[in-house]
Amino acid sequence: MKTNAMRILDAGKIEYTTAEYEYDENDLSGVKVAKSLNMPEEQLFKTLVTKGDKTGHTVFCIPVNEKLDLKKAAVVSKNKKIEMLNVKELLPVTGYIRGGCSPIGMKKKFVTFIDETAELFDKIGVSAGIRGCQILIEPNELARFIEAEFVDLTDRG
């Protein structure tokens, strides 16, 4: 089954593969997805949507085993203060649900940042836009296609 994110990549002639997995409604964690796919947690990226006091909605892709450093996120997105989008707002803002939020094909084009560790891998996984499916894609291709910037986003302290 093709998702909207896959159709958009196809239209852009971007190379990717997909990986499907069984998901559990009660545990949508990316760490569980990485285990299901037998992939290193550092190579699978979750898509987080935030709301900044100056720039509005911003998207961040970080490894599933990391936490977004909100101070770093605010600085790179040119906000004084930034907060995670409430889960209830995710679908109306992005067109995606929790556990199936892809950085590709949101309702609007948002400024997007990808954690710089993505560049360490030949391919990274991001949501295909539905629960149960990941898109495996070359990180620089993804960044170029969605016009994202690689920056340090996590608290590795």
Backbone as a chain_set.jsonl record, in Angstrom:
{"seq": "MKTNAMRILDAGKIEYTTAEYEYDENDLSGVKVAKSLNMPEEQLFKTLVTKGDKTGHTVFCIPVNEKLDLKKAAVVSKNKKIEMLNVKELLPVTGYIRGGCSPIGMKKKFVTFIDETAELFDKIGVSAGIRGCQILIEPNELARFIEAEFVDLTDRG", "coords": {"N": [[0.828, -1.191, 0.0], [0.551, 2.173, -0.889], [1.53, 5.153, 0.695], [0.692, 8.631, 1.227], [3.097, 10.022, 1.666], [4.895, 8.29, 0.377], [3.952, 8.453, -2.276], [4.542, 11.125, -2.811], [7.365, 11.091, -2.672], [7.826, 9.316, -4.8], [6.838, 10.872, -6.943], [8.731, 12.866, -6.884], [10.85, 11.483, -7.781], [12.537, 10.204, -5.939], [14.681, 7.945, -4.366], [13.849, 5.207, -2.288], [13.198, 2.717, 0.235], [10.841, 0.533, 1.848], [9.813, -0.506, 5.131], [7.9, -2.717, 6.871], [6.05, -3.225, 9.908], [4.645, -4.803, 12.83], [2.482, -3.033, 14.896], [1.766, -1.802, 18.194], [-0.965, -0.529, 19.681], [-0.855, 0.353, 22.303], [1.785, 0.854, 22.782], [3.507, 2.926, 21.153], [6.081, 3.618, 20.825], [9.137, 4.695, 19.319], [11.407, 3.241, 19.881], [10.472, 0.688, 20.297], [9.574, 0.185, 17.703], [12.03, 0.211, 16.324], [13.199, -2.083, 17.449], [11.353, -4.01, 16.495], [11.9, -3.864, 13.776], [14.447, -4.678, 13.768], [16.529, -2.819, 13.762], [19.167, -0.449, 14.462], [18.542, 1.772, 17.157], [19.472, 4.358, 16.885], [19.347, 4.826, 14.221], [16.798, 5.047, 13.388], [14.368, 7.473, 13.0], [12.29, 9.739, 14.786], [9.506, 11.878, 14.188], [8.918, 15.025, 15.302], [6.675, 17.572, 16.249], [6.6, 20.997, 16.885], [5.719, 24.064, 18.587], [6.581, 27.32, 18.235], [7.256, 30.474, 19.895], [7.779, 32.578, 18.2], [8.041, 31.708, 15.486], [6.024, 29.893, 14.967], [4.83, 26.682, 13.953], [7.241, 24.1, 13.89], [9.251, 21.45, 12.631], [10.953, 18.591, 13.827], [13.325, 16.025, 13.399], [14.522, 13.332, 15.078], [16.725, 10.816, 16.517], [15.046, 7.822, 17.618], [15.676, 7.005, 20.181], [16.387, 9.194, 21.584], [15.954, 12.432, 23.243], [14.342, 15.456, 22.4], [16.145, 18.396, 22.645], [14.883, 21.124, 23.954], [15.894, 23.7, 24.288], [18.025, 23.863, 22.428], [16.493, 23.396, 20.157], [14.844, 25.659, 20.136], [16.747, 27.689, 19.714], [17.878, 27.015, 17.12], [15.603, 27.249, 15.577], [15.009, 29.866, 15.781], [13.464, 30.895, 17.925], [12.313, 32.151, 21.099], [11.097, 30.63, 22.956], [9.953, 27.298, 22.909], [7.612, 24.678, 22.424], [6.36, 21.311, 22.699], [3.973, 20.167, 20.35], [0.605, 19.692, 21.202], [-0.81, 16.458, 21.383], [-3.444, 16.249, 20.471], [-3.587, 18.263, 18.625], [-2.041, 17.414, 16.544], [-3.049, 15.902, 14.243], [-4.91, 17.829, 12.992], [-3.034, 19.878, 12.376], [-0.874, 18.659, 10.955], [-1.891, 16.569, 9.415], [-1.327, 14.035, 10.033], [-1.259, 11.196, 12.327], [-0.39, 10.42, 15.776], [2.448, 8.382, 16.056], [2.476, 7.872, 13.432], [3.525, 9.958, 12.037], [4.958, 11.639, 9.469], [7.878, 13.3, 8.133], [7.523, 13.985, 5.579], [5.261, 15.308, 3.333], [3.36, 16.736, 4.933], [0.396, 18.64, 5.842], [0.971, 21.355, 5.453], [3.957, 23.083, 4.397], [6.471, 22.938, 6.628], [9.154, 24.499, 8.447], [11.933, 22.473, 8.801], [14.093, 20.438, 10.748], [16.774, 18.137, 10.989], [18.312, 15.832, 13.114], [21.823, 15.99, 13.37], [23.158, 13.544, 13.544], [22.046, 11.851, 11.731], [23.47, 11.925, 9.402], [25.464, 10.1, 9.722], [24.697, 7.689, 8.766], [23.998, 5.423, 6.004], [21.403, 5.032, 5.281], [18.374, 6.193, 6.744], [15.543, 5.644, 8.884], [12.25, 6.891, 8.609], [8.892, 7.766, 9.506], [6.387, 6.418, 7.369], [4.064, 7.694, 7.201], [1.946, 6.365, 8.166], [0.959, 4.205, 10.867], [2.955, 1.367, 11.405], [4.606, 1.278, 9.185], [7.702, 2.181, 7.779], [9.779, 4.516, 6.05], [12.747, 4.008, 4.395], [15.541, 5.819, 3.776], [18.095, 7.715, 2.089], [19.859, 9.975, 4.072], [20.783, 12.593, 3.213], [19.453, 12.923, 0.801], [16.798, 12.955, 1.699], [16.863, 15.285, 3.335], [17.471, 17.224, 1.42], [15.239, 17.013, -0.246], [13.014, 17.659, 1.432], [13.837, 20.076, 2.214], [15.334, 20.379, 4.604], [17.465, 21.061, 7.425], [20.554, 19.903, 8.76], [21.247, 19.653, 12.136], [22.453, 19.937, 15.551], [20.395, 18.483, 17.819], [19.744, 17.073, 20.105], [20.024, 16.153, 23.592], [22.892, 15.102, 24.469], [24.22, 14.813, 26.773]], "CA": [[0.0, 0.0, 0.0], [1.308, 3.437, -0.976], [1.05, 6.263, 1.516], [0.885, 9.938, 0.611], [4.537, 10.311, 1.71], [5.542, 7.493, -0.692], [3.56, 9.03, -3.573], [5.291, 12.375, -2.969], [8.744, 10.699, -3.012], [7.773, 8.771, -6.165], [6.668, 11.998, -7.864], [10.009, 13.582, -6.895], [11.86, 10.512, -8.24], [13.462, 9.987, -4.825], [14.838, 6.521, -4.061], [13.619, 4.788, -0.904], [12.567, 1.414, 0.407], [9.954, 0.587, 3.014], [9.9, -1.621, 6.079], [6.648, -2.8, 7.625], [6.162, -3.857, 11.219], [3.42, -4.87, 13.634], [2.535, -2.036, 15.965], [0.922, -2.007, 19.357], [-1.682, 0.701, 20.022], [-0.486, 0.76, 23.655], [3.196, 1.216, 22.834], [3.865, 3.439, 19.834], [7.432, 4.176, 20.912], [10.068, 4.421, 18.233], [12.353, 2.221, 20.336], [9.798, -0.588, 20.007], [9.594, 0.047, 16.24], [13.405, -0.162, 15.96], [13.352, -3.499, 17.809], [10.53, -4.791, 15.553], [12.559, -3.87, 12.466], [15.819, -5.114, 13.963], [17.385, -1.695, 13.345], [19.697, 0.315, 15.59], [17.657, 2.88, 17.549], [20.065, 5.621, 16.415], [19.139, 4.935, 12.771], [15.375, 5.262, 13.172], [14.092, 8.839, 13.435], [10.903, 10.116, 15.034], [9.171, 13.213, 13.714], [8.278, 15.78, 16.376], [6.185, 18.875, 15.811], [6.62, 21.947, 17.999], [5.138, 25.388, 18.354], [7.475, 28.337, 18.769], [6.607, 31.759, 20.188], [8.026, 33.531, 17.113], [7.926, 31.172, 14.119], [4.928, 28.936, 14.819], [5.141, 25.249, 13.928], [8.531, 23.643, 13.363], [9.356, 19.992, 12.676], [12.281, 18.078, 14.18], [13.493, 14.577, 13.286], [15.626, 12.923, 15.945], [16.734, 9.369, 16.763], [13.949, 7.406, 18.503], [16.137, 6.765, 21.555], [16.846, 10.483, 22.125], [14.944, 13.438, 23.57], [14.593, 16.753, 21.783], [16.601, 19.44, 23.562], [14.036, 22.262, 23.589], [16.724, 24.922, 24.203], [18.694, 23.818, 21.114], [15.433, 23.514, 19.151], [14.425, 27.068, 20.103], [17.831, 28.471, 19.103], [17.988, 26.782, 15.671], [14.377, 27.68, 14.897], [14.891, 31.31, 16.026], [12.4, 31.162, 18.886], [12.755, 32.307, 22.488], [10.498, 29.518, 23.687], [9.344, 26.315, 22.0], [7.005, 23.568, 23.166], [5.836, 20.223, 21.878], [2.578, 20.296, 19.943], [-0.286, 18.765, 21.899], [-1.171, 15.324, 20.521], [-4.765, 16.527, 19.873], [-3.396, 19.203, 17.514], [-1.177, 16.813, 15.527], [-3.788, 15.604, 13.01], [-5.334, 19.038, 12.275], [-1.895, 20.68, 11.914], [0.015, 17.959, 10.019], [-2.567, 15.556, 8.601], [-0.839, 12.739, 10.5], [-1.579, 10.825, 13.71], [0.74, 10.011, 16.603], [2.945, 7.065, 15.676], [2.474, 7.789, 11.964], [3.807, 11.323, 11.566], [6.11, 11.656, 8.565], [8.341, 14.647, 7.779], [7.221, 14.142, 4.152], [3.847, 15.388, 2.967], [2.434, 17.324, 5.907], [-0.609, 19.529, 5.23], [1.686, 22.557, 5.035], [5.399, 22.918, 4.451], [7.011, 23.549, 7.833], [10.606, 24.495, 8.581], [12.273, 21.165, 9.357], [15.479, 20.182, 11.117], [17.076, 16.725, 11.232], [19.498, 15.725, 13.956], [23.04, 15.802, 12.566], [23.631, 12.156, 13.572], [21.488, 11.16, 10.557], [24.497, 11.878, 8.359], [26.373, 8.98, 9.984], [24.125, 6.47, 8.193], [23.679, 5.375, 4.57], [19.944, 5.155, 5.225], [17.68, 6.329, 8.026], [14.114, 5.353, 8.8], [11.271, 7.873, 9.093], [7.553, 7.233, 9.306], [5.83, 6.492, 6.017], [2.811, 8.431, 7.278], [0.961, 5.506, 8.837], [1.561, 3.289, 11.831], [3.258, 0.06, 10.815], [5.457, 1.348, 7.996], [8.794, 3.153, 7.78], [10.491, 4.787, 4.802], [14.214, 3.983, 4.573], [15.98, 6.79, 2.767], [19.417, 8.312, 2.293], [19.563, 11.205, 4.819], [20.982, 13.827, 2.454], [18.341, 12.976, -0.164], [15.626, 13.381, 2.461], [17.049, 16.679, 3.733], [17.374, 18.063, 0.217], [13.868, 16.95, -0.755], [12.073, 18.385, 2.302], [14.525, 21.321, 2.539], [15.653, 20.362, 6.035], [18.85, 21.358, 7.77], [21.122, 19.029, 9.795], [21.75, 20.401, 13.299], [22.503, 19.187, 16.819], [19.078, 18.696, 18.429], [19.463, 16.258, 21.288], [20.839, 16.338, 24.779], [23.741, 13.912, 24.576], [25.01, 14.954, 27.975]], "C": [[0.874, 1.258, 0.0], [0.679, 4.473, -0.052], [1.275, 7.561, 0.74], [2.373, 10.297, 0.567], [5.27, 9.553, 0.596], [5.212, 8.065, -2.071], [4.337, 10.315, -3.858], [6.746, 12.077, -3.342], [8.808, 10.148, -4.431], [7.706, 9.896, -7.198], [7.966, 12.794, -7.989], [11.169, 12.723, -7.372], [12.958, 10.306, -7.196], [13.475, 8.502, -4.487], [14.615, 6.243, -2.58], [13.144, 3.341, -0.91], [11.645, 1.545, 1.616], [10.187, -0.642, 3.884], [8.603, -1.596, 6.894], [6.865, -3.551, 8.921], [4.788, -3.899, 11.87], [3.528, -3.799, 14.703], [1.5, -2.338, 17.031], [0.351, -0.649, 19.748], [-1.247, 1.252, 21.395], [0.98, 1.133, 23.803], [3.647, 1.626, 21.438], [5.286, 3.988, 19.807], [8.303, 3.75, 19.73], [11.08, 3.351, 18.588], [11.762, 0.836, 20.042], [9.79, -0.857, 18.497], [10.977, -0.417, 15.787], [13.645, -1.642, 16.266], [12.599, -4.388, 16.825], [11.219, -4.934, 14.2], [14.001, -4.359, 12.543], [16.819, -4.076, 13.45], [17.964, -1.02, 14.58], [18.775, 1.505, 15.885], [18.153, 4.215, 17.005], [19.748, 5.878, 14.944], [17.674, 5.173, 12.406], [15.005, 6.612, 13.787], [12.608, 9.081, 13.639], [10.717, 11.562, 14.594], [8.372, 13.916, 14.798], [7.86, 17.145, 15.851], [6.084, 19.782, 17.035], [5.932, 23.237, 17.583], [6.062, 26.396, 19.024], [6.755, 29.657, 18.983], [6.783, 32.768, 19.058], [7.684, 32.965, 15.728], [6.784, 30.173, 13.931], [5.432, 27.507, 14.787], [6.478, 24.962, 13.253], [8.613, 22.144, 13.572], [10.801, 19.594, 12.96], [12.284, 16.561, 14.032], [14.729, 14.199, 14.095], [15.587, 11.407, 16.137], [15.682, 8.99, 17.811], [14.376, 7.206, 19.95], [16.621, 8.051, 22.221], [15.655, 11.359, 22.493], [15.338, 14.743, 22.89], [15.023, 17.736, 22.87], [15.866, 20.719, 23.152], [14.815, 23.573, 23.505], [17.424, 24.986, 22.838], [17.674, 24.027, 20.003], [14.993, 24.968, 19.004], [15.478, 27.915, 19.384], [17.861, 28.266, 17.587], [16.762, 27.258, 14.912], [14.072, 29.166, 15.127], [13.666, 31.67, 16.872], [13.028, 31.406, 20.247], [12.309, 31.086, 23.274], [9.826, 28.595, 22.681], [8.743, 25.207, 22.848], [6.479, 22.53, 22.202], [4.376, 20.514, 21.557], [1.752, 19.282, 20.721], [-0.742, 17.694, 20.914], [-2.525, 15.551, 19.814], [-4.648, 17.442, 18.659], [-2.648, 18.583, 16.339], [-1.906, 16.577, 14.202], [-4.253, 16.875, 12.287], [-4.17, 19.852, 11.691], [-1.12, 19.977, 10.795], [-0.698, 17.045, 9.031], [-2.159, 14.152, 9.009], [-1.227, 12.488, 11.956], [-0.308, 10.423, 14.448], [1.144, 8.585, 16.224], [2.974, 6.873, 14.168], [2.753, 9.143, 11.341], [5.095, 11.317, 10.746], [6.564, 13.087, 8.31], [8.027, 14.977, 6.313], [5.707, 14.242, 3.977], [2.896, 15.869, 4.038], [1.488, 18.27, 5.173], [0.014, 20.811, 4.693], [3.174, 22.248, 5.078], [5.918, 23.667, 5.675], [8.533, 23.532, 7.776], [10.959, 23.213, 9.335], [13.771, 21.055, 9.614], [15.639, 18.696, 11.399], [18.331, 16.672, 12.093], [20.695, 15.322, 13.104], [23.557, 14.361, 12.559], [23.089, 11.354, 12.382], [22.552, 10.968, 9.484], [25.51, 10.752, 8.566], [25.921, 7.695, 9.27], [23.904, 6.586, 6.689], [22.193, 5.59, 4.371], [19.424, 5.38, 6.637], [16.212, 5.975, 7.795], [13.315, 6.52, 9.34], [9.897, 7.282, 8.808], [7.097, 7.417, 7.862], [4.49, 7.224, 6.018], [1.66, 7.617, 7.841], [1.702, 4.681, 9.882], [1.815, 1.975, 11.106], [4.135, 0.098, 9.584], [6.467, 2.492, 8.113], [9.335, 3.307, 6.367], [11.972, 4.783, 5.14], [14.798, 4.779, 3.414], [17.36, 7.333, 3.113], [19.199, 9.687, 2.933], [19.738, 12.507, 4.033], [19.907, 14.026, 1.388], [17.091, 13.507, 0.521], [15.727, 14.867, 2.787], [16.89, 17.617, 2.535], [15.917, 18.146, -0.235], [12.882, 17.749, 0.103], [12.66, 19.725, 2.775], [14.78, 21.444, 4.044], [17.137, 20.646, 6.227], [19.308, 20.359, 8.849], [21.697, 19.905, 10.908], [21.769, 19.479, 14.513], [21.218, 19.495, 17.591], [18.844, 17.975, 19.738], [20.419, 16.572, 22.425], [21.662, 15.075, 24.955], [24.6, 13.943, 25.832], [24.832, 13.756, 28.847]], "O": [[1.81, 1.381, 0.789], [-0.539, 4.645, -0.023], [1.967, 7.575, -0.278], [2.86, 10.812, -0.439], [6.16, 10.105, -0.05], [6.085, 8.153, -2.934], [4.741, 10.568, -4.993], [7.303, 12.729, -4.225], [9.729, 10.467, -5.182], [8.423, 9.878, -8.198], [8.274, 13.331, -9.054], [12.321, 13.159, -7.374], [14.144, 10.242, -7.522], [12.424, 7.876, -4.341], [15.131, 6.959, -1.722], [12.737, 2.815, -1.946], [11.672, 2.555, 2.319], [10.689, -1.669, 3.428], [8.26, -0.591, 7.517], [7.748, -4.403, 9.024], [3.889, -3.138, 11.513], [4.568, -3.676, 15.35], [0.507, -3.028, 16.798], [1.092, 0.268, 20.104], [-1.27, 2.462, 21.619], [1.381, 1.67, 24.835], [4.104, 0.801, 20.647], [5.661, 4.726, 18.896], [8.219, 2.63, 19.225], [11.562, 2.632, 17.713], [12.468, -0.068, 19.596], [9.979, -1.995, 18.067], [11.091, -1.328, 14.966], [14.219, -2.366, 15.453], [13.129, -5.401, 16.369], [11.138, -5.98, 13.556], [14.693, -4.447, 11.529], [17.81, -4.406, 12.798], [17.33, -1.014, 15.634], [18.289, 2.162, 14.964], [17.355, 5.101, 16.699], [19.864, 7.008, 14.47], [17.353, 5.466, 11.254], [15.295, 6.866, 14.956], [11.775, 8.703, 12.815], [11.651, 12.362, 14.626], [7.287, 13.469, 15.171], [8.595, 17.79, 15.104], [5.557, 19.391, 18.076], [5.614, 23.464, 16.416], [6.296, 26.333, 20.231], [5.752, 29.932, 18.324], [6.012, 33.723, 18.966], [7.105, 33.664, 14.896], [6.601, 29.659, 12.827], [6.362, 27.158, 15.514], [6.795, 25.507, 12.195], [8.109, 21.62, 14.566], [11.742, 20.171, 12.416], [11.359, 15.887, 14.484], [15.833, 14.679, 13.834], [14.543, 10.783, 15.946], [15.451, 9.731, 18.767], [13.539, 7.233, 20.852], [17.201, 8.004, 23.305], [14.515, 11.083, 22.12], [16.518, 15.089, 22.817], [14.345, 17.888, 23.886], [16.185, 21.325, 22.129], [14.445, 24.464, 22.74], [17.42, 26.025, 22.178], [17.937, 24.735, 19.031], [14.792, 25.453, 17.891], [15.143, 28.755, 18.549], [17.868, 29.244, 16.84], [16.857, 27.629, 13.743], [13.02, 29.662, 14.726], [12.938, 32.617, 16.573], [14.131, 30.936, 20.526], [13.029, 30.576, 24.132], [9.208, 29.053, 21.72], [9.305, 24.839, 23.879], [6.189, 22.824, 21.042], [3.638, 21.041, 22.39], [2.165, 18.133, 20.878], [-1.026, 17.987, 19.753], [-2.72, 15.092, 18.689], [-5.498, 17.412, 17.769], [-2.619, 19.161, 15.252], [-1.429, 17.006, 13.151], [-4.022, 17.002, 11.085], [-4.311, 20.449, 10.624], [-0.75, 20.607, 9.804], [-0.186, 16.773, 7.945], [-2.598, 13.177, 8.398], [-1.489, 13.42, 12.716], [0.715, 10.124, 13.832], [0.298, 7.7, 16.09], [3.436, 5.844, 13.675], [2.275, 9.443, 10.247], [6.175, 11.029, 11.261], [5.737, 13.998, 8.273], [8.238, 16.104, 5.863], [4.965, 13.366, 4.421], [1.736, 15.457, 4.06], [1.74, 18.655, 4.031], [-0.358, 21.296, 3.625], [3.603, 21.281, 5.708], [5.815, 24.892, 5.747], [9.131, 22.664, 7.141], [10.366, 22.903, 10.369], [14.597, 21.509, 8.821], [14.752, 18.067, 11.976], [19.3, 17.385, 11.832], [20.606, 14.447, 12.242], [24.316, 13.987, 11.664], [23.62, 10.29, 12.063], [22.54, 9.979, 8.751], [26.323, 10.479, 7.683], [26.682, 6.731, 9.184], [23.659, 7.671, 6.16], [21.769, 6.245, 3.418], [19.958, 4.834, 7.603], [15.715, 6.003, 6.67], [13.642, 7.079, 10.386], [9.76, 6.397, 7.963], [7.382, 8.43, 7.224], [3.852, 7.362, 4.974], [0.541, 8.112, 7.976], [2.914, 4.486, 9.793], [1.001, 1.526, 10.3], [4.392, -0.946, 8.985], [6.125, 3.612, 8.492], [9.349, 2.356, 5.586], [12.405, 5.473, 6.063], [14.583, 4.464, 2.244], [17.741, 7.401, 4.282], [18.434, 10.492, 2.401], [18.93, 13.426, 4.172], [19.501, 15.153, 1.105], [16.41, 14.391, 0.0], [14.787, 15.624, 2.543], [16.254, 18.666, 2.632], [15.424, 19.225, -0.567], [12.013, 18.438, -0.432], [12.076, 20.415, 3.61], [14.484, 22.465, 4.663], [17.945, 20.49, 5.311], [18.536, 20.014, 9.744], [22.525, 20.781, 10.659], [21.186, 18.395, 14.505], [20.983, 20.641, 17.973], [17.849, 18.232, 20.417], [21.475, 17.175, 22.233], [21.188, 14.091, 25.522], [25.577, 13.203, 25.949], [25.425, 13.682, 29.924]]}, "num_chains": 1, "name": "protein.A"}
